[in-house]
Amino acid sequence: MMIKGLPTVLATLLTHYRRHPGQLAMLLLGLWVASALWSGIQAINATARDSYARADALFDTQLDRLERRDGAPLTRDDYLALRQAGLPVSPMLEGELITQNGTRLTLIGIDPLTLPSDNPLAQAGSSASLTDFLTPPWQTRIAPDALTAVGVARKYATGATPSLADGKPLPPLVLAPSLPPNTLIMDIAAAARLLESGTDITRLVAAPDALAKAPQGLTLTRASSLASPGQLTESFHLNLTALGLLAWVVGLFIVQAALGLALEQRLGMLRTLRVLGVSGRSLVLALCLELILLGLIGALAGIASGVWLARLLLPDVAATLGALYNAGVGQSLNLPWHYWVGGLAVSLAGLLLAGSGVLWRAARLNVLEIGQMQAWRSGYRRQLTLMSISGALAVGLALAFYGWLHFQRPGDGLVAGFGLIAALLLASALLLPPFLALALKGLSHLTKRRPLIHWALADMQLQLPRLSLAMMALLIALATNLGVSSMVGGFRLTFLDWLDQRLVAPLYVNAPAEQYADIDAWLADRPEVTERLLTRRSDTTLMSANTPEGERSIGTPIELFGITPGESLTPHWPLLATQSDRASAWQAFTEGAIFINEQLAIAENLTPGDRLTLSAPGANETLTIAAIYPDYGNPSSQVLMASPQLAARFNAPPSSMGLVLRDDADEEALGNALLEQFNLGSDALSNQREVKRIATEIFERTFTITRALNMLTLAVAALALFASLLAQARNRRQQLAPLWALGVPRSQLAQLTLAQLGGAALVTGLLAIPLGIAITWGLVAIINVAAFGWRLPLYLFPREMAVTLATAIGVALLAATLPALRFWRASPRALLAEEVQQ
């Protein structure tokens, strides 16, 4: 047939959906769901990455920093003294402002005249004049997506002076598109008035290497390339993308099931068109045009819904990334043009992928066989063989990924880890239909003396071509749900145990560094205080490591954290590995050895007994690793030392003090006396229970998105199964009517239908459990290590497994209920009509 006849062929094919609107609805629904979840996640990721790029451009300033050695705040007098001494330093003031709607904004006050001229802080993407920025009423540089926080519309933004929660007005606004979300920049004088900081400043900065050494009483931190939010959060976005891709694939299963059934029901129509002279190539081309037309409708609806979903989830994503990585993400979508084109391309590509098998099977059927159901089923048997071969290849790919990971550096292999999990899921999904077919065939041989059961098993073999895709979707969704739930549950248990081990003191004091000596002396005379656990913090550079393989240079910035070993802390502090035993490790720690966190051990492949050389004031310090400890949630490498050792060797200032009290101590009275004695604010005293509450809230908020997407994926899988059963409900009634005519009660037939699908779902759920355990292992042992630098213990939850089985059976029974009810309520006349049609 010529190309000009294609519209007629296409119109003929589309008439099928007029007679079967349910199939059209399921087809469009699958496309809509798959496209909506995928495009929504990509919209979130695109917005987040745009925020990271702006933050990197602003804060990757490459400036040396000066701070007081005693931890006290710097003042304007310190700055003036250094400038009079001829040192090229610039003051910087940072603080936090709260808007009228409760949003917290980061305020940075700068002196652009003394900053290096090429520094992005001095420019910040604004075209306003420097004079207006420096002189009253000053200016506030703000990103466009932060205007909502201050309650100003964009068209009225320039020159606006919105008020904060305390009633103070901001200087006139100037748009600076390159600023990250919720960040304001203004002259340091204007910032000092808003923050009421008096003469205090946060830090002094200088161009890299402009200072040969730190002035007396100050510490000099050289500019270094710290990990950007984009690097730190790559695992989070990869996790979101993986879940979105999973939902996309499961949604395409709905499409594949609907397409397969539609084509199967149109076999007679296809034969007629071929007999009328339509070539096989023209027929396949018309089917492709049908797919593209339906795909455009479903994809456009999905992309629009995806943007709505992204707007709904973006605040939780921003809160999650802020809690995990202190990474600011705008809460208004900023989508480039290629997002829309990419979303449409992915949706259409998925549709063609889902329909390729159907098109291939239609193209290969002989014109004399095209209307015969047996030819279609023999094609499915060939497809089972291909599935078995492909599943075996996927298993080989998973083994290859696993072997390749053994040759990677610890902490690497994030993409390979996801590849391993994806290969496991793909192999399991591909091998499920051949396994079900083999199991049904074997059971059928064993039940030849039970005619009704034998028929039910044979009937399931006939249904398998239509149900296999839905069962594959259910297997993937159940296994992923189980894996992610076990990982999140294990993380929660580990995190709470870790908090209990770390926060052993009921009260914690946070005071200026210079007051800790007096506070310690005062507390020593208080009988209700049994231990004073002073902590210290500092930063340094890990110069080199001496291991059994030899000495190697490193040059990585690390954190130093000092604790006070005591009877309350030592027994509870967890250790993952020691040089000899736990008691010896703590003894060596007290005498000057160090502990390192798991992040540093994995990143640099270190073990107890290795020696590290750290940069220290005066001369470098070489210290022995006595143990490795878990440090969940910390993205940085950290070295732990005894507080007296850290003070002596690195001049580290005190940062906090934990107070261990007697059981009968009055916490409130002690706290009030401490605050009054040293004139401290109420925020200088923290209660252990409050710290745990806040930390737990952050944790729960962190996994909101993961849980939501996980449940959405499971819902889509249930929808795929429901769509498959609903689409073939008419055919099922035709198959059951002869049995009813032979005398089998309708109630028994309805129960048999439920038992068929419930049994298949039970087998699928049982197979999902070991697959879910394998996914959990991959998440905690590979993905978590590569993404965060530390490993979680593997926890298994029997209750989650039972819920998985119950969910599988419940979803299947729910999906089978409507067709069973239709059969139950069908009139005898309708059933006799079905029997006659047979």
N, C-alpha and C positions, 0 to 999 in steps of 0.2 A: 504494500500500500504506500502511496505517496505521502509526503509530509503534510500535504493539505488535508488529508483525511484524519489527521491526529485529533483535532478538536471533537470530531464525532465520536472517535474511540474513547477519548477522555470523558466526554459527557456520558457515554454508555457505562463506563466503569463507575462513575460517580453516582449513578442512579441506585447502586447497591446501598449506599448510605441513607438514601431516602426511605428504603424499606427496612433498614436496620440502623436507626438513629443512635441506639445504645452503643454500637461499635464505633461510630464516629465520635461520640462523646468520650469514650474511653481512650481513643487514639489521641484526640486533642488534649484530654486531661493528662495523659502520660507526657506528652510534649510540654505542656504548660508547667507541670510539676518539675520535670527534669530541668527545663530552662530557667524556671524561677529560682530554684535552690542554687544552681550553678552561678547564674548571673548575679544573684544577691551576694553570694560570698565573694565573687570577684569585685563587686562594687565596694564591699567593705575593705578588701585588701588594697584596692587601688587608692582609696581615700587614705588609709593608714600609711601606705608607702609614700604618698605625696607629703603627708605630715612629717615623716621621717626625713625626707629629702630636705625639707625646709629647716628642720631642726639641725640636721647635720651642717647645712650651709651656714647657719648662724653660730652654732656652738663649737664647731670644729675650728676654734679660733687660734690654736697653736700659740698660746701665751704662757709664759712662765708665771708662777703664782708665788706671792709672798704672804705668809701668815705668821702670827706670833707663836713663839715656841711654847709659851706657857698656856696657850689655848684661849687667852683673853681676846676680846674683840679689838681690832685695829681702830684707830681714831684718825680724825682729820689732822691732828698734830703730828702723828707718825708719818702721814703722807707728806706734810709740809717739810718736816725735818729731812726726809730722804730727798725731796726735790731740791732743797737748799744745799744738800751735800752733792748735788749734781747727778743723782741716779735717775734714769729715765723710766719712772714708774707712773702708773695711772690708777686712780681709785675706781672701785666698783662696789655698788650696793645692790644687794638682792633681798627680796622679801615677797610677801604674799598679801594680796588684796582680795576682799570678798565683795562681790557685786550684790545688788539688791535681790537677785533671784537665787543667791546662795552659791554661785559659781566661784571657784577659787582661781585667781589669775596670778601668774608669776610676773613680778615687776623687776626690771633690771635698770638700775640707774648708772649712767656712764658719763665720762668726761671726754667727748669726742676730740677735743683739742690735744689731749695728751695720749690718746690711744694711737697705735701705729696707723698710718693713713690708709693702709690697704686692709685693715681689719673689718670683717663684715659687721661687727657690732656697731661700728661708727656709721655704717651706711644703712643696713637693714632694709634695703629695697625701697626707700622713700625718696621722693623727688623734692621734698620740702627744703626750704633754705636753712642753712646752719644757724643763721642769726635768730630765726623764729624758734628754733629748737633750744637755743641756749639762753634766751632772755624771756622774762615774764610776759605773758602768762604761760610760756613754754609750750611744748607739744607732746602728745602721746602717740607714739607709733604703734599701730595695732593691725593685726591680720584681718582680712574681710570676714573670715569665718568665726572670728571672736566677737563680732558686733552683736550677735544675738545675746551673748552673755551680759553685755552692758546695756541691752535694751534699746539699740539704735538701728534703724533701717539703713541699708547701704547708701541709698540715694541722699540721705540726710547726714551721713557720717562725718564728712569733712567739716571740721570746725565745731562739731558737737561737743558738749561738756557734760556727759552723763554723771550721775552721782553714784557713789558706792553705798554699801550697806550702812556705814557709819555716817552717811550724809555728806561726806567730802566729795567735791566735784573733781573729776579728772581734768587735766589740761586739755585744750582743744585737740580732737582726734585728727590723725593723719593716717591714711591707709598705707600699709607696707605689706604687699602680698607675699614677700619672701619670709615673713615671720612665721614661726610655728604657732599652732593653736594656743589660745589662752596665755599669750605672752605679750607683755607691754614693755616698751623701751622709752625712756625719757631721760632728761638731764638729771644728774645726780642730786642737784639741789632740789628739784621738784620731787624726786623720789624720796628724799629725806623728809620733806614736809608731809607727804602722804603716809609714810611708814613711822613717822615720829621717832626716828632713830637718833636724833640729836647729832652728835659729832662722830658717831660710830660708822664704820664702813665694813663691808664684808671681807674684802681682800684687796690687795694691790697686785697689779699685773704689769708685765713688761714684755717687750718683744723677745722672741727666742734668743738666748745667749747674749742678751744685752747686759746682763749682770754676771760678773765672773764668779761671785760667791754671795752667799746670803749675808746681809748686814747683821750686826750683833743683835741677838735676841729674837731673830726671825728665822723661819725655815723657808728654803727655796725649793719649789717643786717645778721641775722642768716640764716644758710642753711635751705631751706625748699623745699618740694616736690611740685614744680609748675606743673600746667597742661601741659602735653606734647603735641606736635603738633598732635600726633596720637589721643589723647583724644579729642582735640579741633576740629579736622577735621572729626571725626567719622560720624557726621551728613552729611557732604558733601559727603563722600564716600557712606553712606547709600542711599543718594539721587541719586547718580550716579547708584548704584546697582539697585535701584528700577526702574529707567528709563530704564536701560539695560534689566532688567527682563520683564518690560512691552513690550519693543520692541521684546524681545524673544518670549513672548506669542503671540503678534500680528503676528509675522512671522510664528509661528506654526499654526495660523489660515489659512494661505495660504496652508500649508502642509495638514491640515485637509480637506480643501475644495477640493484640488486636489486628495487626497486619496479617499474621498467619491465619487467623480464623477468617478474616474477610476474604483472603485469597482462596482459602479452602472452600468457602461457600460460593465463590464465583468460578469454580472450575468449569461448570456447565456453560457459563457465559463466555469464558475464555475459549472453550472448544468451539462454540458457535461463531465467535469472531474469527477464529483461525479458519474455519470452514468457509466463511464468507470472503476470505482472501486477505485478511490482516496477517502480515508476516510476524514471525516471532520477534524480530528486532523492533518492529513498530509497536508491538504489544508491550514489550519491556520498556520502550521509550515512553509510552503513554503512562505506564505504571510509575515511572520515575517522575514525570510531570505531576502526577497525582500526589506523590510524596512531597515534592517541593511546594506545591500549592498548600497542602495541609500543614507542612512544616513551617511555612511563613506565618500562617495564622497562629499556630501554637507557640512559635518562638517569640513573636512580637508580644503576645499576651504574657508569656513567661518572663520576658525581659522587663516589661512594665511592672509585673508583680514582684520580680526580683529587686527592683529599685525600692519598692514599698517595703519589702522584707528587710533590706539593708538599712533603711531609715529606722525601722523598728528595733533592730538588733544593734545598731551602731553605738548607742550609749553604753550598753553592756560590754561591747568589745573595747571601747575606750577606757571604761573602768577596769576591765581585766588587764589591759596592757599597762595602764598606769600602776596597778597594784603589783604586777609581776616585774616590770622593767622600768618603772618611772618614766614611761614614754608617753608624751602627750599626743593624742589623736583628735583631730577635729570631729565635731558631731554633726557636721553638714556634709553631704556628699559632694565630691568634686570629681566628676567623671569625665575623662578625655573622650574624644570622638571615637578612638579606636576601641574603647570599651563596648560601644553599641555594635560596631561592625564585628568585633570578635565574638560577642555573645550570640549574634545571629549566625555567624559562621559555625560556631561550636554546636549550636542547636541543629542546624541543617546537616552538618557532618554526622552528628549522632543519629539523626533520623535515617540518613542514607545507610549508615552502618547497621542500624536495627533492621532496615528493610532489605539489605543486600542479600541475606540468606533467602528471604522470600523470593526476591527477583531471580536469584540463581536457580532456585528449585523450579520456578515457573518456566524459566528459559530452557531448562534441560528436559522437561517432560515432553514426551512424544505426543503429537496431535491426536493420535488414536487412543492414547491413554489419559489424556488430560482431564477427562471427566470421570475417571475411575478413582474411587477412594483408595483402592488397594495400591495404585501407583503412587499416590501421595504418601501412604504409610511406608512403602518400601523406600521412598526417598528419605523418610525420617530414620529408617534403620541405617542407611548409609551415613546420615548425619550423626547418629550415635557412635559409629566407628570413628568418624572424624573428631568428635568430642573426646573420645578416649585417647586418641593419639595426641590431640592438642593438650589435654590434661596432663598426660605424661611429660610432654615438653615443658609445660608450666612447672611441674614438680622439679624437673632438671634445672630450670631457670632459678627456682627458689634455692636449690642446693648450691648453684653457682654463686648466687648473691651471698649465701651464708659462708661459703669458702672464701670469697673475696673480702668479706668483712674481717676475717682473721688476719689479713695482711695490712689492714689499715691502722693508722695511729689511733690510740684511744681518744675518743671524743669526736672522731671523724666518722664519715659513713652515714650521714643523715639520709641522703637520697637513696643510698643503697639499702638502708634499713626499711624505708617505705617501699622500695622495690621488692624486698623480700616478703613483706606483708601482702603487697598487691599480688605477687606471684602465688602465694599460698591461697589467697581468696579466689584468684582466677582458676587455679588448679582444682580447688574444691568445688567451685561452681560447675566447671566443665565435666568433672567426673561424677557429679551427682545424678544426672539423668541415666548414664549407663549403669550406675550402681542400682538405682531404683528399678530399671528394666530387668537387670539380672536377678535382683531379689524377688520381683514379681513373678518372673519365669520360674524360679526355683520353688517358690511357695505354691505356684499353680500346679506343679507336678505332685506336690505333697497333698493336695486337697481334691484330688480327682473323685474321691468317694463322697465329697460334700458338694453337691451340684451348685447350690446357691453361692457358697463361698468361692467355689471354683469360677463361677461366672463373674463374681465381683472382682476377683483378681485379674481375670482376662479382660474385663471391662476397664480396669485401671490401666492395663497395658495399652488399650485403645485411647484412653484419655491422656496418656503420658505426653504425646506430642504437643497437646494444648496446655498441659499443666507444668511441663518441665521448666519453662522460663520463669513462671511464677515461683516455683519451688527454689530455683536458683537464687532469685531475688530474696526470698525469705531466708535462705541459708546465709547469704552474705550479710543481710541486715541483722539477723540474730547473732551471728558470730561477732560482728563488729560491735553490736550493742553490749554483748557480754564482755568483750575485751576491754572496751573503753570504760564500762561500769566497774570492772574489776580494777583497772588501773586507777581510776578516780577514787574508788573506795580504799584501795591500798595506800594511795597518797594521803588520803584523809587520816587514816589510822596512824601512818608513819609521822605525819606532820603534827598531829596532836600529841603523840608520845614524845616527839622531839621537843615540843614546847614544854611539856611537863618536866623533861630532863634538864632543859636549859634554864627555865624560870623556877629555880628552887627557892628563891627568897620571896617572902610575901610583899616586901616594899623595895622600890628602887628609887634612888636619889639621882637627879640630873641637875647639877649646879655648875656655876663657873669654875673653871679648872683651878683657879688660885684659892678657892675656898675648901677644897677637899681635905687638905691637911688639918684645918681647924675642925671640920665636920668629923673627921676620923677621931681626933682627940676627944671631942665632946661625946661621941657615941661610945668610946671606950669606957667611959664612966657610967654608962647607962646599964643597969643590971638586966633589963629585959632583952638587950641585944646580945646574942650569943656569937654571931660572926658578922664581919664586915667584908663583903666581897667586892673589892675595888677592881674596876676594869679600866683599861687604857686602849687608845686607838692611835694609829699612825699609818703613814704610807711610806713605802720604800720601793727599791728596785731589786728584783732577783737577778743578780749578776751572772751566776753560773751554778751548775749542779755537778757534784762528784758522785758517780754511780759505779757499780762494778764494771760497766762497759767503758768507763773513762770519764774525764771531765769535759763538759761542754758549756759554751757560753749561751746565755738566754736573754738577759736584758729586758725582762717583762715587769711592768708595774704590778705590785701586789699590796694587799692590806695586811697590817699588823694589828693583832688583837690580843690584849693582855687580860688574863683572868687571875683570880686569887684562889689557888687550890685550898680546899678546906674539907672538913668532915661532911658538910652538906652537899657541896658541889661534886667532889671527886667520885663518889659512888654512882652518881646519876649521869655523869657526862659519858655519852656513848663513844666507843672507839671501834673502828672497823678492822684495823690491823695494827699490831705492835711488833717491836723488834724481838722481844722475848715473851713477857707476860704483862698483864695490866698493871700490877703493883710496881714492877720494875720501870714501866713506861712513866708512871706518875712520879716515881722517885727521880728518874732522869730529868723529867720536865721541871721539877722543883730546883734542880741543880743547874739548869741552863739549857737543856735540850728543848726542842720545839716539836709541836704537833702541826700537821698541815691538813687542810680540808681536802675532801675527796675531789673537788674540782681541780685543785692544783696537782694532786697526785695523778689524775687521769690526763690532764692537759700536758704534763711534762714527763709522764711515765716514771713516777717516783715511788719508792717503797721505803719502809722503815729501815734505818741504817744508812741511807744516803745522806750526803752532806751538802748544804746549801750555803752559798756566799751571798750575803745581803749588803746592800749599800747602807752605810751608817755614818753619822757625824764623826768626823776625824779619821776613821779607818773602817774598812769593810769588816763584817763579822761573818765567820764561818761556823755554822751550827749543824748539829746532827738531828735527823728526824727520828723521833722516838715512837711516833704513832700517827695514824691517819684517822680522822674523825668525820662523820657525816655533817653536812652543812646545807640542809635542804632549803631551797629557795634563794640561795645566794648566788648571783651570776658571776661573782668575782673570786679570784684565787686569794686564799688567806693563810697566813702563818699565825699560829697560836703560841703565845709565850706566857710565862708567869709574869704578873704585873711588875714585881720588883726588878726582874731581869729586863723587861721591856723599857722601864724607866731608866735603868742604869746604862743600857747599851744604845738606846735610840732616842732618849729624851722625850718619850711619848707622854703627852699630858693625860691626866685622868679624864674619863668620859662619863662614868656612872658608878654607882655603888649600890650593891644589893645588901639588904639588911635581913639577916636570919634572926627570928625572934623566938622567945620561949612560947610554949603553948598557951600560957595564961596571960601573954602580953596584950596590952591595949594598943592596937595599931593606930587607931584614930588619935589617941592622946599623944603618942610618940610623934606621929606625923605633924600634928599641930605645933608641938613644942619645937620640933626641928625647923619648921618654916618660920616660926616667930623668932627663934634664936639667931638665925642667919639671914633674916629678912629676904626670904625666898618667895617666889610666886607659887600659886597653887599648882601650876603645871610642872614644878620641879620635883614633884613626888608622884610616882606611878604605882598603881596597885597591880599586882600580878594577875588577878582575875580579870581586870579591865584589859590588860595587854593581851591576854589569851582570847578574850571576847572579840577584840578588834581584829586580831590575826585570823581567827576562825571566820569572821565575816568576810575578810579579804579572800580567804580560800574559797568559800562558797561562791562568791561573786566571780572568782577567776574561772570556774568551770561552768558557768551558766550557759555560755554559748555552746560548749561541747555537748552538754546534756541536751540542749534544745535541738541541735542538729541531729544528734543521735536518735532522739525520739521521732523527729521528722522523717528520718530515713526508715525507721521501723514502720511508721505509718504509711509511707509510700510503698513498702514491700507488701503490707497488708492490702493496700489498694490494688496492687498488681494482681494478687491472688483473687481478690474479689472481682476485679475486672475480667479475669480469665473465666471464672465460673459464671458470671452474669452473661458474658458474651455467648457462651455455649449452652445456656439454660434451655433453649428450644431444642437443640440436638439431644440433650440429656433426656428430655421428656419423650422424644421419639425412641430412644434406646430402652427406656424403662416401661413404656406402654405395652410391648409384647409380653413382658413378665407379668404385668398386672392382668393382662388378658388370659394368661395361663393359670391365674388363680393366686398369685403371690399378693398378700395384702399391701395396700399402699403404705401403711404405717411401717411395715417391715422394710419396704423398699426405701422409704425416707431414712430410716435408721441405717440401712445398709450404705446409703450415699454418704451420710455423716461419718460412718465408720471408715469408709474408704479414704476420704480426705483426711480425717483425723489420724488414721494410721500413717499415711504418707507424711503428714506434718510432724508426727511423733518421731519418725525416722529422721526427718530433716533436722528437728530440734536436737536429737541425740548426736547427730554428726556435727551440729554447730557447737556443742560443748567443747570437744577437744580442739576444734578450730579456734574457738574463742580463747582457750587457754594459750594456744600458740600465739595468738595476736597479743594477748596480755604480756607474755614473755617478750615478744618483739618490742612492745611499747616501753617496758620498764628496763630491759637489758640493753636495747640497741638505740631506740629512738630517744629515750630520756637521757641516756649518756651522751649521745651525739648532740642533742639539743641544749641541754642544761649543764652537762659536765658532771652529773652525779647519777647514781643508780638507785632505783627504788627496790625494796624487798618485793618478792613475788607473793601476793596474797591471793588465795582462792576462796570464793564465797559460795558454799553449797546452796544458800538461799537464792543467790543470783542464778545459779544453774537451774534450780527448780522453777524459778520465775521464767527463765528462758524456755523451758519445756512447756510450761503452762501457756506462755504467750504463743508459742508455735501452734499448739493444739487449739487454743482459743481463737486465734486469727483464722485458722482453717475452718473451724466449726462455724464461726460467724460468717465467713465468706460463703459457706455451703448452705446456710440456713435459708436464705431467700429463695434459691432454686428449689430446695426441698419443700418449702412452704407452698411454692407455686404448684409443684407436683401434687402435694397433699390436697390442695384446694381445687385442683382441676376437676371438672365434671366428668362423669363416665362417658358422656358423648364426645367430649374433647379427646379423652384418652383413646376411645375407639377410633376416632378420626386419625389420631397419630398412628395407631396400629395398622389402619388401612393404608396409610401413606407408606408404611414400611414395605 
